[in-house]
Every structure is written in structure tokens, then in C-alpha cells.
Amino acid sequence: MDAPPLATQGLTKIYGRRRTVHNVNLHVPQGALYALLGPNGAGKTTTLRCLLGLTRPTSGTCLVLGQDVRRPEARRQVAGMIDAPAFYPNLTPAENLRVVAELRGVPFRQALDTLGTVDLRGAAHRPARTFSLGMKQRLGIALALVGDPAILILDEPQNGLDPQGMLDMRTLLKDLQRRGHTVVVSSHLLGEVQQFADHVGIMRQSELVLQDTFQAFAGRAATHLELETPDGVTARQVLDRAGISAQVQGDRLLLPSTQDQAGVARLLLDAGLTWTRLAPSGTSLDRLYFDLTGDAA
């Protein structure tokens, strides 16, 4: 079996008496757009710094394509942006890329192509200090892409962006995935990452408390279709004949969340039944996230 692009085994980091990451076993599948979620201080940034080889773990290992990230051949396969994009503000994007290309031994023309990937080709010769926050974030990603690393690690790339900037970043992340990169993004914005991530890890107080596909995570929210009707007995008989299972809970019928709401409504209308409520119900995804992280903010 091929090694996953990114993995940690028992990753722990302690600063003095403060434990910021504890026994984290992360597994990022090939080609994933993986969101590492959690409130501020949960340990996300420290975990990403370890994965990039920027911080040495107190114990445990960080693996890139099955190799320790401290090995040069592993380091060449992973790049990222931590805290804020790092570049020379008085230089243009093209000039910044030339510096990085020389450091990494990459032809300048090849490095310059990354501006097209992040939609900054038209601003290649403007001083970077004049850029909006969203443009600076995209320039940081362009610099990370020099050398075409297989894996990109981005620490809260949507933080502080306006709605248009968040949309542009979301589009870019999906495009990077389509181009074959495995992408890891940290965030505390559940509502935003659920629009693009296909895998999720959730951290709480230095520990990884959940890791799964986003679809499976969303499925943990115990949603169902709730029916309230004056004639529950007849309604249940109608649903049974249509092969739809329904559970009785007080004066309500609970149907599977996968059941088509419009189809149920048609069945009830055809049977001459009325209802006071027919709608999805259950634990919201936000509530599930807050329960896992202990973050009620």
C-alpha cells in the first residue's frame, strides 16, 4: 500500500510546561483537500509547522510520502504558508519569484508560471506592498508553488478576507486540488471550509478529536425529516405502503434524512392528508462542531 502524502505518528510538542500538541495521528489521503479545524489555541498551527519541518516535535514523527520530513527529499515535496505570506514587499511578484527560484534551483520561467495559477499574472510587475490582503495571500501561495511540490500546507489562508476574497481563495484551493496537489488548510471557520473540503480533522486543546471525510462528519449530525400531522396513524400507513419507514416520537413521525421531502409531500396530498410541519430537523453541523471542540463562541 502506498504511503499517504502526509501523516503524523504520536506527534507531540511541548513548550516549557505548555503542551500545544499531544499524540496527534494525522492521516491525509492522496489528492485530498483536507481542513484542519479547531478554535484558536487548539494546536493547529504548531501541527502544520511540524509537518513543514519548521518546528521539531518533542516526540513522534511527521511523514511526507512515507519519509521523515527532516529528510531533504521529503522536504522538497511539501511547501506552505504559515501565519502570513512571506515576501519582499518592495519587490514585484516577478522579482520575488526570481529570488525563490534561485534558492530552490528552479528555472525562472517555470517559477513565473505560478502567477497564472493564482491569477496574478496581470499584477506581475506591481510592488507587492500595493496588493490587497487577498492578493498577498495568493502571492504567498504562488511562492509556495515554486518547484511544484506535491503537498501544500496553508495556515488560515482565508483569515481576514472579505467575501469576494474568500470566494477567490475557495476557487483557488479547488483548482490546486484539480491540478493534482494534496492540500491541507487550517481554519476555525466551519461554514467556509464545508464549501470546499472533502476531508476534515478537528482539534481540541492540543488533541485530534475527530478525523474523517467531510461527508461522514456531516452525517454525524443526527438529522431526519420531521412530520407533524393531525392524522399520524393514517400518515404512517401511507408511508409504509410506499416503503418509507417512519418512527413515532410523540405526536411526530421521524423519517430518514435521505428521504425526498417533495416526494413525501406528494404522497400525503394524494392521500388527502394535511400537516403542520414537514422539514429537516436534528443536530446542526455547527452544534456538532461546538460539542467536539468545546468552542461556543
Disulfide bonds with the S-S distance in Angstrom:
none
